[in-house]
Amino acid sequence: MTAFCNTLYAAPPTSERRWAPPAPAKRWHGVRDSTEPGAACPQTGLTPPVGPKSDDEDCLFVNVTTPRSASTKPRPVMVYLHGGDHTDGAGAMHGAQRLAAQGDVIVVTVNYRLAALGYLAHPDLDKRGESGNYGFLDQQAALRWVQRNATAFGGDPDNVTLFGQSAGGYSTCAHLVAPSSAGLFDRVIQQSAPCTATMGQRDREDALAEGVATAAEIEKEHSLDDWRTASPQQLVNPFGMGPEYTPVYGGGLLPRTPREAFATGQFNKVPVLQGINRDEERARVYGLELAKKAATGDPDAQIDQADYRMRLEEEFGKEQASVIAAHYPISAYDNSPALALAAALTDGNWARHSVDNGRALSGHVPTYTYEFADSDVPWYSDPNYQKPDFEVGAAHTFELPYLFELDAYESLTPSQQGLSNEMIRIWTDFARTGKADWTPTTPVALNAQSLASGPGGIHPVDFAKDHRYDFWKSLR
């Protein structure tokens, strides 16, 4: 059994506080109802199960889930940053009852500003201070709230684990390298977010140029002076569409990228548990297939050989696409262009960076690497999402229902529940001790652990070999 409460950690970022660092929340008198989650930050909500539609900027809430059982000592605190491409999602979507109760930890999920409201960089906004990282500053404010209040809800402010998935995981990378995040957490878990990749980060110069272009679009209906009165829906974009919003590197807040910071050792040194899903890009390929069905009007349309080659060329260029196609022949993937494409994209965009990330971190801090590899995962609960003709497997986001209660997914089967129990144990043991129960990664050996259901489902795996790391490193 667990208890839940939610509370503001910062004032509503409206009017003059829009595109400004978070301000302290106002004190209130009497009893405040904190039994229901607060509003999600503004987002379109066009692509469930990513996030709910919201126009409410009074959204800077934390949700605290605690075990009801008594404890003789403070519990570890786990602070979760949700994913959603920095454009969608909310902390309260991730029910933490099992994680808190089974792991005997306190779980705090965080809302932070999204899309242009959270990550717009622009020269005019710089007049008030460095622009582009408002959502990141919200996360810092939430972590400081945890430091001030952990003791009040039975937590240990000296044992805080910061963890996140996808965009939330890339946010943990930013906190690792931000000098002003030092001391706000004691461990980090990165799910589907290898820090040394260029995904999940923008160069400051590029972000400012992108902001100028975005401003030109906004100014079609609003002058620059009216930005702070524009409706939130005019300033957010659907998941995967519009400008890319991520933390911005190269300023005073984030002076160096994770790759630069890990190479020099100039980062906040805490133990790290990092990993990806074995079939990350099958989720993206599923989305491409849905888009093809919609574009052609053919409900039976599938990814074909032409799509396979076109996507490789778009991703890696024509010259490299030929080399990659030879290493990932469609015939080796049950003659499925979708599966061949997903394998190449997963290995090229995720796995090689996970190897680099683990090795780079391990030269400085205890680092443990996992691969979520369950082949039979819960599907989406929304009947509008029909399964594709290929097995989705351990695709992007599909580890989440093993850690959280999420309405977007079907219920776990008994076998999946067994893996869920083990993953909760691994995640919370790491939060408690900074260790996992397998050999840590070293600069020369990844020592990854595969996480899947069934007998023998959790075992060591040669991750670099399985994902053709040497081949990808050989490419220009």
N, C-alpha and C positions, 0 to 999 in steps of 0.2 A: 504494500500500500504506500501511496505517496501523497504529498500535499503540493498544491500549485498556487502560485500568486504571480501577478504581473505588476510592474510599476514603471513610471517614467524614470529614465536616467538622465534626460536632458530636456530643455524647453523646446516647444514646437519650433522648427526651423522655418518660420514664416516671415513675410514682410521683410524687414531689414535683416532678419536672421537667415533668410534664404541665401545660399552661397556664402555662408560665414561659418566659422568654427562653432561647434555646439556650445550652447550656454547652459548654465545650471538650471535644473527644473525648479519651479516655484514650490515653496513649502505649502502644505495644505493643513487645514484645521479639522479636527474631528476624525471620523472613520471614513476611509476611502475604500470603495468596493474594488478589490483586486483579484476577484475569483475568475474573471473572464479575460481572455487575451485582448490587448489593445489593437488598434487599427494597424494594418499593414501599410508600409510606406507606398507612395503613389507608384502605380504600375498599371499596365493596360489589361492584364488578365486575359489576353486573347488566346493563350496557348496553355490551357490546363494540361497536365497537373503542375505546371511550373509555379504559378502564384495566383493569388486572387486579385480581381480588379479593385483598385483603391484610388481615391482622390484626396485622401486625408493626410496632410503633412504633419499633423499631431500624432506622430508614429514612433517616436524614439523610446520604445519600451524594451524592457528585459522581462523574460518569463523564467521564473525560478521553480524548479521541481525538486523536492526534498523527500527522502524516505521518512515515513511516519515513525519508524522504530527509533527507540532511544539509542544514543551513542555516548560512550564515556569520553570520546575525544573528537576534535573537529574532523569533519570529513573532507576529502579532496573535492575541489570544485572544478567542473568541466564547463568551459564557456564555448558555445557552438556558434559559428558563423555560417549562415545558410548559403547555398549556391543559387544559381539562376542568372549567370552571365552579368552580374552586377546590374541587372535590369528588372529582375523579378524575384519573388520569394518573400518569406516572412519567418521569423523565428518560431512562432506558434504553430506553424504547419508541422513541426517536428515534435511530436509528443514524446516526452522523455521518461515516461513512467517506468518502463522496463529497465532502461539504462540506469536510472537512479536507484530503483529498488533492488535489482539483482546485483548491481555493482557497488551498492552502498556508497554512492557519491551524490553530490549536489550538481544538478545540471542547469545551466543558465543559457537560454537561447536569446539571440539578439536581433532586433530590427536595426537597420541602418539605411541611410538615404541611398537611392538607386538612380541609375541612368543619369541624365543631365543634372538632376537635382543633387546627385551625390558626387559626380565625377566630371562635371564640365570645367574645363580649363579655358581661360580667356585673358588676354592682356588687360582688359578693363577691370576684370575681377581681381587681378593681381594688385590693383591699387589698394585693396583692403587686406592684402596678405596673399600668400601663395595659394593659387587656385588649383582645382583638379582633384583634391583628395578629401572632400567633405565626408563621404561615406566612411573612409578610413579613419578620419578624426572622430566620427561617431563611435566606431568600434573602440578606439582608445578611451573615449569617455565612458563607455560601458565597462571596460576593464578596470578603470579607476573606480567606478561605482562598486564593482565587485570587491576591490581592495578595501574600500571603506565599509562595506556592509556584510562581507562574508561571515564574520563572527556572529552577526545577529541572526543569521539563518543556519547556524551550526557548521559553517564551512571554515576551511583553513586558508587564510589569505596568503600563506607561505607555500601552498601547494595548489596552484592553479594551472590547469591544462587548457591551452587554447587549441581548438580543433575546428576544422571546416572542410567542406567538400566543394570541389570545382571552384567557382568564384570565391567561396568562403575559404577554400584551401589556399588559393593564390593570395588571399588577404593575410593568411598566417605567414606566408613568405614575406610580405611587406612588413609585418610586425617583427619578424626575425631580424630584418636589416634596418629598421627605423631606430635611431638612437633614442628618441623620446618614448619608445615602447619598452625600453629596458626596465626590468623589475616588475612588469605587470603580469608576467606569467612565468611558469617554471618548467613546462613541457609543451611540446607542439605535436599535433597529429595532422598530417596532410593527406587528404583523400582526393585522388584524381587531380593532383595539382603539383606536378614536378617544377620546383622553383626555378631551375636553371633553363627551362624552356622560355621562349619569348612570349608564349601565351600568358595571359593574365597580367601583362605590364605594358605601359606606354612610355616612350621617351617624352620628356617635357616639351621639347620643341615641336614634336609631332602633335602632341595633345593640344598645344596652343593653336596650331594651325587648324586642327580639326574643330576646335571651339569657335574660331572665327567663321568657319564654314557653317557650323550649326547656327551661329548667331544670325547669319545672313538669311537662313530659313525662317528663324523665329521673327525676324524683323519684317517679314512680309505682312504680318498682322499686328505686330507690336514693335514699338521703337525700343532701342536699347534701354532707355530710362524706365520702360514699362515691364521689364523682365520680371520684376518681383511681384507684379500683379497678374501675370499670365497664369492661366489655369494649369494645375499640375499635368493634366492630360496633354497639354501642348508641349510639355517638356520631357515626357518620357516616351520610350519607344518599345515596341513589342520585342519579346525575346528573340535574339538572333537577327534583328533587323535594325537598321539605322547605324549610327556611330558605335564603335566599340568603346565601352566604358570600363576601365580598369584602373588600378592605382597608377599614379604618374611618378616616374623616377627621374632624378636629375636635379631636384631642388633641395632646399634645406631640410624638408621633412624626410624624404627618401633619397639621400645623396648618391647612393650607388645601387645597382641592380643586384639581385641575389647571386647571379653568376660572379660578378665582381667581388661581392662581399664574401662569398664562400671561398673564393680563390685566395683572398688576403687574410681571412679570419676576422674581418671587421664586421661582426654581427653579434646578436644577443645569443650567447652560447647556452643552450638548454638541450636536453635529450629530445630526439625526434623519432616518431614513427611515421613512415611515409610509404605510399604505395598507390597503385592504380588498379583498375578492373581489367581482367584479361581481354575482354572484347569491347573496350571502350567505344570504338567508333561504329559498332553495330547500331547504336541508338541514332547516330547521325545518318547512317545509311537508310535506316527505317524512315527518318524524316525526309530524306531525298526521294524515297519511293512514294511517300504520301504526297509530296509536292508534284511528282510526275503524274500520279493518278489525277490530282486536281487540275493540272495544266492540260492534260490530254482529254479529260473527261472519261477516261477508261478506268473503271474500278479494278481491272485485272492487270494494269500496267505494272511492270517490274523493272528493276535496274538491269540493263542489258550490257552487252560487251562494249557498245559505243559509249554508254554512260561511264563504264569503268575506265576506259581510256581517257575520256574527256576530263573526268574528275582527277585522275592522276596528273594530267597535264596542267590543270588549273592549280593544283596543290604544289607540284614539284617542278614544273616546266617540262617542255617536250623532250629534251635530251634525257633527263633523268627518268621521265615516265617510261621510256622504252626499257631502260635497265631494270627499273622496279617491276614492270610487268613481266619481265623474264624471270624474276625471282618469285613472283606471286602469280603463277599461271592459273587461270580460271579452272583448268582441269584438276588442279590439286585441291580444290575447294568444292567438291561435289558438283562441278560444272556450274557453280553459282557465282556470277559476276558480283553480286552483292556481298557475299562472304569474302571473296578475294579482295575486293575494294576495302572492306572493313578491316581485314587483317593488315593490309599495307598501311592504311591510315593510322591504325592503332600502333603499329610498331614504329612508324616514322614520326608520328606526332606525340606519342605518349611514352612508349616503352624505352626508347633510347634516352629520353630525357630523365626518366625515372632512374635509370642506371647512373647517368651523370650526376643527378641530384644526390642520390644516396652516397656515391663515392666522394663527392665534394664535401658533403656534410660530415661524413665519417672521419675525415682528417682532423676534425676539431671537436666533435661532440658524439656521444653515444647515439648511434643511428640504427634503426631496425626497419627492414623493408618487407612489405607483404604484397601479395597479389590476390585480390578477390576473384575467385575462379568458379563460382557455382554456375553450373550449366542450366539448371532448372530453377529459374527465379520467379517470384510473384509478378504477374502481369498487371497492367493498369486496371483499376476497378471501373473506369469509365467505359461503358459498352461501345462508345463511338470509336475507341481505339482498338481496331482489329489487329490481331497478330499478323506479322508479315509471313511470307512463304518460307523464310529462313529462320533458323533458331536465333533468338536474340541473345541468349547466353548472358554472360557477365558484362553487360553493356553499361554505359555511363549512367550513373545514379542508382543502378539496381542493387547496390549494397545497402542503400539507405533504410529500406524496411527491415533489415536485419538488426539495425541499431535503434530505430525510432518507430513509433506508431504514426503512420501516414495514411490518410484517407485515400490518397491517390493510387494505392496499390492494393491488390487482393491480399487476403489473409495468408499468413505463412502456413505451409504444410507441416506435419510433424518433423519431417527430415529437415526442412528449412529452419524450423524452430530450434532444432539441435545446433545448427550452425550459428544461429542468432545468439544462443546462449554462450557459445564459445567466443564469438566476436565481442560480445559485451564484456566477457571476462578479460579478454586480451586488452581491449580499450581501457577498461577501468583499472586493471592491474598496472598498465603503463602509467595511467594518471596517478596511481598511488605510489609507484616505485621508480618510474622512469626507465623501466626495463620490460622487455618482452621475453617469452620463454623459448627463444631460439637464438642462434648465433648472430651477433650484430654484424652489420655491414662494415667492410673495411675499404680503403681506397682501391684495393685490387680485387676484392671478392664481395659480391652483393649479398650472398647468403639469404636469399629471399624465401619467404614462407608462403605457400599456396593455401588459400582458405576456401574450402568447398564443403558441401554437406556429404553425409554418408560415411561409411567405414573408410579410413585412410584418406579422408577428404582434406585433412590438414597435414601438410608434409612439406619438406624442403623441395625447392624447384630450381632448376637452372634457368633462371629468368632471362638472362642475357642471351643464352643460346636459343631458347624457345622463341624469342622475339627478334632474332637475327641482328643483334646489336652490332657485331663486327661489320656486317654488310652496310648498315646505315651509317656507321662512322666512316666508312670508306668513301661515301658519296661526297661530292664537293658541297 
